[in-house]
Amino acid sequence: MENIYSVAISYGNDLGYIDYDVENKSAQVTLANDEGKKKTEDFLSKVHEIEVPHETLLDFTTEKISPLENVKSFQLTLTRLWEATGVHVDWSRPVDYVKEHPRYE
């Protein structure tokens, strides 16, 4: 059985989700809004330089993060998705709910 990490996303009035396949190091974006879907796919396909926190609030280093390398890198990269693309990661929204209700009503 595949090991999939899923997270809900939204763009405009559309809800969606990203399934990250841990074994294959790939992501499948499901979002009815084509613009938001493309922005997300493009963002996840690039290496990003991210300020990564360490021991204290002032202890950061710039690291190159490949979003699909592992779950931790995927999660860290998603923290920058909104600012770069306008696609919001709905960390607390249950993905099963989004699969049943792909739009705000």
N, C-alpha and C positions, 0 to 999 in steps of 0.2 A: 504494500500500500504506500502511496506517495505521501510524503511529509509536506503539507501545504500550510503556509502562514498567510492568513487573510486579514485585510484591513479595509474598512469602509472609507470611501472618498466622496466628495461632492464638488460639483462645478455648476454654477448657475442654479437652475431648478432641478438638476439631475443628480440622483444618487447613484453611486457605483461602488466598485471594490477592486482591489488588486489582490490576486492570488500569487504568492511567491512560492515557487517550487524549490525546496531546499536541495533536493538531490540533483536536479538539472540546472540549478542556478539561473532560473528564468522567471519572468513575471508575465502574467496575463492580466491586462487591464480591461475591465468591463465597465463601460460608461456610455450612455446613450448619446452624450454630447461629443461629436467627433472632434471638435477643437480641443476640449479638455482631455480627451483620450490621447490625442496625438501629442499634446504638450507633456502629458505624464509619461508616455512611452519614450519620447525623446529625452526627457530628463533622466529617466532610469537607464538609458543606454550610454550615458557619459560618466566619466570619472570626475569627481568634484573635490575641490580643496575645501575642507571643513575645519573650523576651529573646534577641536575636541577637548572637552573639559577633563580634568584629572582630579587631584586631591583637594584643591581649594577653588573658590570662586575666581581667583586670579591666575590659576594654573591651567593654561591652554596651550596646545600645540596645533599647528596647521598640519593636517594629514590628508593625503590623497585617498579618497574613499571610492571604491568601485561598488556601486549600489547592489549588484547582484552576487557579490562574492560570498556573503553569508547573511544570516538573519540580522545580526547586530549591525552590519553595514547597511542593509536594507532599511532597517528602522531609523538609523541615524540620518541617512539620506532623506527619508520621508519628512524629517523635521524641517527640512529646507524647501520642501515642495511648494508650499503655499506662497512663500515670498518670491520664488522664481517663476511660478506658473499661474498662480491664482486658483489652483486646485487644492481644496482643503482636505486634510486627512482627518477623518472623524474617528479618532482613537477609541472613544467610548461608545460609539454606535454599534450595536450588534450586527455583524455581517449577514446573518440569516434574515434579519428584518429588511435589510437593504435588498437582498435577493428577491424578496416578496414584494417590496414597495420601492421601485426604482425612481420615483419622483416624489417631491414634496407635494402634499395634498392639503 
